[in-house]
Each structure stands twice: as C-alpha cells, then as structure tokens.
Amino acid sequence: MIYNDLNKGERRKEMLSAFDKLLTIMDELREKCPWDKKQTIDSLRYLTIEETFELSDAIVEKDNDEIKKELGDILLHIVFYARIGSEQNNFDIADVINSLCEKLIRRHPHIYGDVNAENEEEVKKNWEQIKLKESEGKKTVLSGVPKSLPALVKAMRIQEKARGAGFDWEKREQVWEKVEEEMAEFKAEFNVVENKVIEKEKAENEFGDLMFSLINYARFLDINAEDALEKTNKKFIKRFNYLESESKKDGKELGKMTLAEMDKYWEAAKKL
C-alpha cells in the first residue's frame, strides 16, 4: 500500500506491527521447525546470495510483484541471521538496526551536521572519506571491496572508491584516450590477421586492462556497466530463443543450418 502524509502515522503503526509479526514467526520457526532449527549463519550464506541475485533479476525486469517478494525473502534472511546472533549472545535485530542508524547519521553530516554537500558527487566523496576515518589504521581504501564480488561489479566499486579518495581522471576525454590506448595495445599484440600463436596469460592481462578502461569510461557517462551488460545478455537470449523457435517451426535444426540461414532469423528477431 502506498501512503501519503495524511495516513503516514497509521501506516507506520502497521509497518511496525508487521515487523513484530515477522519476528514472532521467526522465533516460532527457529524453535519448532526442523529445517529452521538446523540452520547456521554459514548455511544461510549461499541462500542469501541466491536471493540477492533473484532480487536483481526482478529489478532488471521491472517486475514490482517479484521485487516485493524477493525483498521479503532477503528481509527474512536478515531476521534469521539476527535471531542466530542473539542465540549466541553476539547481537540481535535491535543491535543490527541501531548500528545501521548510527552509521547513516554519521555518514550524512550534510543532513545531521554542519557539512555542505551540494550534489550527489560531493555526498559520495564525503561518504568514502568518512569510511576511511572510521577504519583508520585497520583498512586500506580498497579493502572494503568484497573479494567475492563478480569481477565486473568489483571493478566498478574499485573505481568508485578510488575516486572517493581523490584518485581519478579529471575529464571523460582522458578516459576515452585510455580506452583507445588499451585497444591499440590489445590489437597490436593479438591481431588475428597475423594468425600468430597467442600467449593466453598475456592476452588475458591485456583484455582485462581494456575491459577495466571501458568500465571506467561507462562510469564517466553515468552508465552502470553491470546493468548495461545484463540488458545485452537478455536481448541476446530473447533473439536467440526466437531464432531457435522459429527455425524449428520451419523444420530446421540449429546444428545443421548455415550461418547465413540463422542470420535471417536473427535479423527478423531484431525487428520485433
């Protein structure tokens, strides 16, 4: 339900009541359900990762019903972790929420303090600088980037954190020059026309440099490289599925078709 200022107070009560109900259900499941009783923080980890990717899919598809459902699944996991933490006398859900609130207030001095931040870029820069002060002597600038992140997302976060520390290009033209430089290096080393034997490790390194520079340029264009690639993945899947289904209707098999034959279906899919 969407609420406005007129019924905001009443809706807030309903929200708190719903959260209390969830905590009650979690307690009951943990105490009575054989599966829930068996779970640990470690055993839930992979399930949480899966739920996060399912939420990501729902967001890309702009499916609000699925977004609501997947958010619920992730909220369940948060409450589950907190319940296990309370059993071990480490933390409970109140500790989790209070810690979050304190961090949000601390990292938004332009709202809760006397710091000025005129735009999104200044807010992000302040955020990273505050994080550095919080972890002074404990972490480096880039140590906050999770090791298990997918490489493309990790590259984006590395670049964002480096920018927050003041290490970044000044103009996007400079970044494009870097893209062209990396492309030229890759082409010079691995020009397929020359039909040379390719050193795989060297090729990977050069290709990685090229991808990193392209991701950097996307950031300067305010393009989320992960979202862009995922949309292209979905577009390819849709077109390939069309190619497969339509050629099958015509009595053809993919493995026995020529590239020219397949290209006709592909071009038709692009026009849909």
Secondary structure, 3 states (H helix, E strand, C coil): CCCCCCCHHHHHHHHHHHHHHHHHHHHHHHHHCHHHHHCCHHHHHHHHHHHHHHHHHHHHCCCHHHHHHHHHHHHHHHHHHHHHHHHCCCCCHHHHHHHHHHHHHHCCHHHHCCCCCCCHHHHHHHHHHHHHHHCCCCCCCCCCCCCCCCHHHHHHHHHHHHHHCCCCCCCHHHHHHHHHHHHHHHHHHCCHHHCCCCCHHHHHHHHHHHHHHHHHHHHHCCCCHHHHHHHHHHHHHHHHHHHHHHHHHCCCCHHHCCHHHHHHHHHHHHCC
